[in-house]
């Protein structure tokens, strides 16, 4: 019993030392999750401001002057389709990366693509694909602490847009996890390029004209092209944030479960230790009583 008692005390001390770390990780994950959600809300408002500008600019541009993303051209020099799969840079998020890797490969297989490349963001996901023997054509690590910035997303999309317009590929699809009901994550895809305008005049009420009309003193076509570039960057940045929110949601759930398990183990070990202490105290009192002659030694 003495050996079991000492083991229980040692294990109790270890679990008590780990429990605050689990709680801290859970709190940090919740904080990062909420930050990602707030940034998504800011982006939606950001796009609405661009919508208002686009509503003023589009009527001044003829259809032939609009910037078209025409995929009809020379054969792609890189691949027909680019599949960008977004995972995580850090661990402690359960099967987050395993799930996205398996579902991404299934998605690509179902599409029966003849020519494609797999690009990856997130070191943990890179290792998962390498373990599965999947060739990665392009890779990039995500920030180890904090979230990707809009400036980084804009720089990436500018580079990809240039490749797209030079016919390096015909389609750019982003595969990622996002938060589902109950805090779990679900696999989803987003067609980044060719970009489809879902803003501007589609939301404009043609029956209500603003007065006074906007005065555009610069090249309206240039304004339009800049707005489209920011819409592409904003859309991709939202994908990054939704993926980060899903990652931190998964980590929060895992840390919550681990914290609850640790509390249950602590309660169980405390009962074991207290029971053994009571037994020892009772035994010592009995021995004292016997040695003082209060009890017969039988």
N, C-alpha and C positions, 0 to 999 in steps of 0.2 A: 504493500500500500504506500510505503514511503516513497518508492520510486515513481509510482503513478502520481502521487501528490506533487512531487518536484516537477514532473513533466507537465502537469496541469498548470502549475504556477508559471513555468517558463513560457508555455504556450499562451497563457492569459496575458503576460507582459508583452509578448510579441504582437498579439492581435490588438491590444490596446494602443500599441505604438503605431500600427498600420492604420487604424480606424480614422484618425484625424487626416491622414494623407488622402484616404478615399473620399472623405467629406470635402476636402479642399479641391480635389480633382472634379468632383461632382459640381461644386459651386462655380469653378472656373469654366467648365463645359456649359453650364447653364448661362453664364455671363456671355460667353462667345456666341452661343446660340441666339441670345436676345440681340446682340450687336448685329449679327448677320440679318436678322429679321428687320431691324430698324433701317439698316442700309438698303434693303430691298424696298422698303416703304419710301425712302428718300429717292431711290431711283425711279419709282413710279411717278412721283411728283416731278422729278427732273425731266422725264419723258413727256409729261403733260405740258410743261413749259415749251419744250421743243415742238410739241403738237400745235400749240398756238402760233408759233412762228411759221411752221409749215403751212398752216391754213392761210396765212397771209401771202406766202411766197408762191405756192403752187398755182394759184389762178393766173399769175403773171408769166408762167412758163408754158410754152407749148409742148405738146406730147413728144415731138421729135427731139426736143432739147433735153428731155429728162434722161438722167444717167441710167442706162440699161445694163443689167448684168447678164449679158448674153453668153450662154454656154455653148452656142454653136460656133465652133472655130477649130483650130488645129487640134490634133489629138493631144490629150494631157501628157505633159512631160514627166510628171511625178506619178500620178495615179488617177483613176476615174473618180474615186471617192476617198476622202480623208475621214477616218473615224477617230475623233479625239475622245479618249476615255479619262474621266477625272476621278481620282481616288483620294487618298489621304497621305499626308507626310508623316504623321505620328500614329502610334499604335493605340492600344487600349480602347478600341472601338469595335470589338467583337469580329463578326464576319463581314464587316462593311466592305472591305476590299475584295474578299473572296466572292461575295455576292455580285458586285459590279463586274468583276472579271468574267465570271461564268455567264452572266446575262448578256454582257457585251458580245462575247463570242457567239452566243446563241442568236443574238440579234443580227450579227454580221452574216452568220451562216444562213439564216432564213432569207436574207436579202439576195443570196446567190450572186454576190458581186464578182465580176471577172477581174477587175483591177482595183485594188484598194491598199491603203496603208493604215496601220494602227499607230496613233500617237498617244502618248500617256503623260498625264500630269499627276505627280504624287509618288514619292519614293516607295511607299509601302505597296502601292499598286504595281509599280515596276517590278518589284521582287516577286509579286504574285504571278504576273505574266511570265517572268523568266522561269519560275518554278514549273509553270504549265508548258514551257517550251515554245512560247509565242514570240515571234520576232517583232520588235518595236522599232519603228523607223525614225521616230523623234520622241524625245523625252525631256521633261522639265520638272524640277523640284518645286513644290509649293512652299510658302513661308513656314518655317518651323514654329514660329510664334506669331500670333496675330492673323489677319486676313489679307488676301491679295488686295492691292489698291486699284482704284479705277485707272490710274495712269498706266499701270502694268497691263491691265486688260486692254486699254486703248492701243498701246504699242504693239501688243500681240495681234490684235485684229487688223491693224494697219498693215502689218507684214503679210498676214494671210490674205487680205484683200488684194494686195499687189500681186501675190502669186496667183490668186484666182483670176484676176483680170489679164494676166499673162498666160493663161490657159495651162497652169501647172496642174490643176485639177478642176473637176466640174461640179463637185458638191462637197460640202464640209458639214459633217454631222457630229454633234457633241452628245456623248453618252455619259450619264451621271446618275447619282442617287439624289432624291429629294425627300423632304419630310412628308410623311403620310399621316393619316389620322392616328391618334394615340401616341405620336412621337416616334413611330417606326419609320423606316426609310423604304422607298420604292424606286425601282429602276425606271428611267425615262430617257427619251431622246429629244434633241432639238436641232432643227435644220438651220444652221447659222448662215450658210452661203449655198446657193444664191439667196440673198436677203429679200424677203417679201414685205412690202410696206403695209403695216397694219395700223397706221396712224394717219394724221393729217386730215384730208378731206373726207375720209370714211367716217370720221367723228363729227364733221362739221355740219351744222344745220344750215342748209342752203337757203332756208326761208327767212333767216335772220342775218342781215348784213351789219357788220360793225361800222359804227360811225364815230369819228371820222375815219376814212380808210387809211390803212398804213401807208407810209411813204418809204419806199425802198430806194435808197440812193446808191446802192452798190449792185454788183452782178447777182441777180436772183438765182441763177443757175449755180453759181459758186456757193451761195448760202445753202441751197438745196443739197449739194454734194457734201458739204460739211456736216449738215444735220444727219444725213444718212449714215455717214461714218460714225457719228456719235451714237446713233440708234443701234448700229451693229455692235459697237463697244459696250453700250449699256446692256444690250441683250445678253452678250457673253458674260459680262460682269454679274448679271443676275443669276446666270447658270452657276458661276463660281460660288456665289454667296449661297445659293440653294444647296449646292453640294456640301459646302462648309457647314451649313445649318444642319443637314442630315448627319454629317460626321459627328458634330458635337452633340446632337440629339442621341445618336447611338452610344457615344461615350458617356453621356449623362445617365442613360438608362442602365448601362453596364455598371457604372460607379454606384448608382442608387441601389441596384441589386446586391453588389458586393458589400456596400455599407450596411444594408439590412442583414445580410448573412453574417457579417462581422459582429453586429449587435447581438444576434441570436447566439453565436458562439461564445461571446463574452458572458452573456447571462448564464449559459450552460456551464462554462468553466467556473464562474463565480459560485454557482451552487455546489459544484464538486469540491472546490477549495474550501468553502465555508463548512460543508459537511465534514470534510476531513479534519478541519481545525476544531470543530465541536467535538468530534470523536476523540481527538488527542487531548483536549481540555478535560473531557469527562474521564478519560483514562488516567490523566495526571492527578485529578482530584481523588479518584478512587485509590490510587497508589499512596497519596498523602494520608488519606483517611485510614488506610490499612497500616501504614507505618506509625501513625499516632495512636493506634489501638482502638480507633472508633469503629472499625469494621474488622470482622474475622477474616484472616487470610486463608481462604478456601479456593 
